[in-house]
């Protein structure tokens, strides 16, 4: 695992704890070094602080995703506020954890990310003209490529695997954010909005349905 954290004592403490749990950890103290290590190394996960010298965590995350480096990223922040979380998710982060945090929670989040990362199936999914390739992290509608963040991709995949069933909100949160998610559940509605703006509106289609009181449904609207 790669830990990008400029607080030396915290980084050393986290690395010792993870080592005791059998998780080997490399440490980078700047965003620039973290970006280089993330590009060059083969890590199971990256724990990335937001406030970093050189490049902040947002910039590191954005750069890695733009270069199609899909290593799971958990962002650390001392800030509080929904906008910080939404920014991190929209840039392609997979999870976030606020400081101060317990070692047990960090390990649980890392294990959750590992399970989600290794559970990807290679079969291409299709609902009408919408296609999703989990192995290649690729999406298109009727041949037109659609760029999705990692979180958007996971949400769409969950809906496509259950289509045309209605998927309860609680199930989508568990699948996409993890069963230990402690944030605002309304974040699901935000990401459904992101998806609609990408997979439906440009094509004048309404395939992603809100079933009031139940959840969401993806249907063949071609």
C-alpha positions as CSV (number, residue, x, y, z in Angstrom):
1,X,0.0,0.0,0.0
2,X,1.1,3.6,-0.6
3,X,0.5,6.2,2.1
4,X,0.9,9.8,1.0
5,X,1.0,11.9,4.2
6,X,3.2,14.8,5.1
7,X,2.7,14.5,8.9
8,X,5.8,12.4,9.7
9,X,4.6,11.1,13.1
10,X,1.2,10.2,11.8
11,X,2.6,8.5,8.7
12,X,5.1,6.5,10.8
13,X,2.3,5.5,13.2
14,X,0.0,4.4,10.5
15,X,2.7,2.4,8.7
16,X,3.6,0.6,11.9
17,X,0.0,-0.3,12.6
18,X,-0.5,-1.6,9.0
19,X,2.7,-3.6,9.2
20,X,1.4,-5.3,12.3
21,X,-1.7,-6.2,10.3
22,X,0.5,-7.7,7.5
23,X,0.1,-4.7,5.1
24,X,3.4,-3.5,3.7
25,X,3.4,0.3,3.3
26,X,5.5,2.8,1.4
27,X,5.4,6.4,2.5
28,X,5.5,9.6,0.4
29,X,5.7,12.9,2.2
30,X,4.8,15.2,-0.7
31,X,2.1,15.0,-3.4
32,X,4.8,15.1,-6.1
33,X,6.6,12.0,-4.7
34,X,3.3,10.3,-4.1
35,X,2.3,10.8,-7.7
36,X,5.6,9.3,-8.9
37,X,5.3,6.3,-6.6
38,X,1.7,5.7,-7.6
39,X,2.7,5.7,-11.3
40,X,5.7,3.5,-10.9
41,X,4.5,1.1,-8.2
42,X,2.0,-1.8,-8.2
43,X,-0.1,-1.0,-5.1
44,X,-3.3,-2.5,-3.9
45,X,-4.5,0.8,-2.5
46,X,-3.4,4.4,-2.0
47,X,-4.1,6.4,1.2
48,X,-3.9,10.0,0.1
49,X,-4.0,13.1,2.3
50,X,-5.6,16.2,0.8
51,X,-3.3,18.9,2.2
52,X,0.1,18.1,0.9
53,X,3.2,20.1,-0.2
54,X,4.1,20.1,-3.9
55,X,0.7,18.9,-5.1
56,X,-2.4,18.6,-3.1
57,X,-4.3,15.3,-2.9
58,X,-7.0,16.5,-5.3
59,X,-4.4,17.2,-8.0
60,X,-2.7,13.8,-7.4
61,X,-6.0,12.0,-7.7
62,X,-7.1,13.9,-10.8
63,X,-3.8,13.3,-12.5
64,X,-3.8,9.5,-11.7
65,X,-7.3,9.0,-13.0
66,X,-6.6,11.1,-16.1
67,X,-3.7,8.7,-16.8
68,X,-6.0,5.7,-16.3
69,X,-4.2,4.6,-13.1
70,X,-7.2,2.9,-11.3
71,X,-5.6,1.9,-8.0
72,X,-8.2,2.3,-5.3
73,X,-7.7,5.7,-3.5
74,X,-8.8,6.5,0.0
75,X,-8.5,10.2,0.8
76,X,-7.7,11.6,4.2
77,X,-8.8,15.0,5.3
78,X,-8.9,17.1,8.4
79,X,-11.5,19.3,6.8
80,X,-15.2,18.8,7.3
81,X,-17.9,19.4,4.8
82,X,-19.8,17.7,2.1
83,X,-18.1,19.7,-0.7
84,X,-14.7,18.2,0.2
85,X,-16.2,14.7,0.0
86,X,-18.0,15.3,-3.3
87,X,-14.9,16.9,-4.8
88,X,-12.9,13.8,-3.9
89,X,-15.4,11.4,-5.3
90,X,-15.9,13.3,-8.5
91,X,-12.2,13.3,-9.1
92,X,-12.2,9.5,-8.9
93,X,-11.4,8.7,-5.2
94,X,-13.1,5.6,-3.9
95,X,-13.5,6.5,-0.3
96,X,-12.6,9.1,2.3
97,X,-11.7,9.2,6.0
98,X,-11.7,12.2,8.3
99,X,-8.9,12.8,10.7
100,X,-8.6,11.8,13.5
101,X,-9.4,8.2,12.7
102,X,-9.0,4.9,14.4
103,X,-6.6,2.3,13.0
104,X,-9.4,-0.4,13.0
105,X,-11.6,1.8,10.8
106,X,-8.7,2.5,8.3
107,X,-8.0,-1.2,8.0
108,X,-11.7,-2.0,7.5
109,X,-11.9,0.6,4.8
110,X,-8.8,-0.8,3.0
111,X,-10.1,-4.3,3.1
112,X,-13.5,-3.0,1.7
113,X,-11.6,-1.3,-1.2
114,X,-9.6,-4.5,-1.9
115,X,-12.8,-6.6,-2.1
116,X,-14.5,-4.1,-4.4
117,X,-11.4,-3.9,-6.6
118,X,-10.9,-7.7,-7.0
119,X,-14.6,-8.4,-7.5
120,X,-14.8,-6.7,-11.0
121,X,-16.1,-9.1,-13.6
122,X,-14.9,-9.1,-17.2
123,X,-18.3,-9.7,-18.9
124,X,-19.5,-6.7,-20.9
125,X,-22.9,-5.5,-19.6
126,X,-25.6,-4.1,-22.0
127,X,-28.9,-2.5,-21.4
128,X,-30.4,-1.3,-24.7
129,X,-27.7,0.7,-26.4
130,X,-25.8,1.3,-23.2
131,X,-22.7,-0.9,-22.8
132,X,-20.3,-1.2,-19.9
133,X,-17.0,-3.2,-19.8
134,X,-15.9,-3.6,-16.1
135,X,-12.5,-5.0,-17.1
136,X,-11.6,-2.1,-19.3
137,X,-13.4,0.5,-17.3
138,X,-15.1,1.6,-20.5
139,X,-18.7,2.8,-21.2
140,X,-20.5,3.7,-24.4
141,X,-24.0,4.3,-25.7
142,X,-24.6,3.2,-29.3
143,X,-20.9,3.5,-29.9
144,X,-20.4,6.9,-28.4
145,X,-17.8,6.8,-25.6
146,X,-18.9,8.1,-22.1
147,X,-16.3,9.1,-19.6
148,X,-17.2,8.2,-16.0
149,X,-15.5,8.7,-12.7
150,X,-14.7,5.5,-10.8
151,X,-17.6,6.1,-8.4
152,X,-20.0,6.7,-11.3
153,X,-18.8,3.6,-13.0
154,X,-19.4,1.5,-9.9
155,X,-22.9,2.9,-9.5
156,X,-23.8,2.3,-13.1
157,X,-22.4,-1.3,-13.0
158,X,-24.5,-2.0,-9.9
159,X,-27.7,-0.8,-11.7
160,X,-26.9,-2.7,-14.9
161,X,-26.3,-6.0,-13.1
162,X,-29.7,-5.8,-11.6
163,X,-31.6,-4.2,-14.6
164,X,-34.5,-4.1,-15.0
165,X,-35.1,-4.6,-11.3
166,X,-35.5,-1.7,-8.9
167,X,-32.4,-1.5,-6.7
168,X,-33.0,-0.1,-3.2
169,X,-31.0,2.9,-2.2
170,X,-29.5,1.1,0.8
171,X,-28.2,-1.7,-1.5
172,X,-26.6,0.8,-3.9
173,X,-24.8,2.6,-1.0
174,X,-23.5,-0.7,0.3
175,X,-22.2,-1.8,-3.1
176,X,-20.7,1.5,-4.2
177,X,-19.6,3.1,-0.9
178,X,-19.3,0.1,1.3
179,X,-21.3,-1.2,4.2
180,X,-19.3,0.9,6.7
181,X,-20.2,4.2,4.9
182,X,-20.9,6.8,7.5
183,X,-21.5,9.9,5.3
184,X,-24.7,11.5,4.1
185,X,-26.9,9.0,2.2
186,X,-28.1,11.8,0.0
187,X,-24.8,11.6,-1.9
188,X,-26.4,8.7,-3.8
189,X,-28.9,11.2,-5.3
190,X,-26.0,13.5,-6.3
191,X,-24.3,10.6,-8.2
192,X,-27.5,9.5,-9.9
193,X,-27.7,13.1,-11.2
194,X,-24.2,12.9,-12.4
195,X,-25.0,9.7,-14.3
196,X,-28.1,11.1,-15.9
197,X,-26.2,14.0,-17.3
198,X,-23.8,11.6,-18.9
199,X,-25.7,8.5,-20.0
200,X,-29.2,9.9,-20.7
201,X,-29.4,13.7,-21.4
202,X,-26.9,13.9,-24.3
203,X,-28.9,11.2,-26.1
204,X,-32.4,12.5,-25.2
205,X,-33.1,9.2,-23.4
206,X,-34.5,8.5,-19.9
207,X,-33.2,5.1,-18.9
208,X,-32.3,5.9,-15.3
209,X,-35.5,6.0,-13.3
210,X,-36.2,7.1,-9.8
211,X,-38.8,4.8,-8.1
212,X,-40.0,7.0,-5.3
213,X,-39.9,5.3,-2.0
214,X,-38.0,2.3,-3.4
215,X,-34.8,3.1,-5.2
216,X,-33.5,3.4,-8.8
217,X,-34.0,1.4,-12.0
218,X,-32.1,1.2,-15.2
219,X,-34.3,0.3,-18.2
220,X,-33.9,-0.2,-22.0
221,X,-35.1,3.2,-23.3
222,X,-33.7,2.8,-26.8
